[in-house]
Amino acid sequence: MFVLFSSLTDIGMKLSGYMIFHGWNLFYSVIVFFVTYAFLLPIHIRFIKSNE
């Protein structure tokens, strides 16, 4: 769900002219979103909760 929302936001920024891809592709963004939401954020949340 978060990957889809982030991808739609990315596409919207590209179509509106707010963002221009220079050597980047939407496919790369989807990979980065997936890795971030599936692995990095859960690790970060566990790290924050362990320090309480």
Rosetta blueprint (number, residue, H / E / L):
1 M L
2 F H
3 V H
4 L H
5 F H
6 S H
7 S H
8 L H
9 T H
10 D H
11 I H
12 G H
13 M H
14 K H
15 L H
16 S H
17 G L
18 Y L
19 M L
20 I L
21 F L
22 H L
23 G L
24 W L
25 N L
26 L H
27 F H
28 Y H
29 S H
30 V H
31 I H
32 V H
33 F H
34 F H
35 V H
36 T H
37 Y H
38 A H
39 F H
40 L H
41 L H
42 P H
43 I H
44 H H
45 I H
46 R H
47 F H
48 I H
49 K H
50 S H
51 N L
52 E L
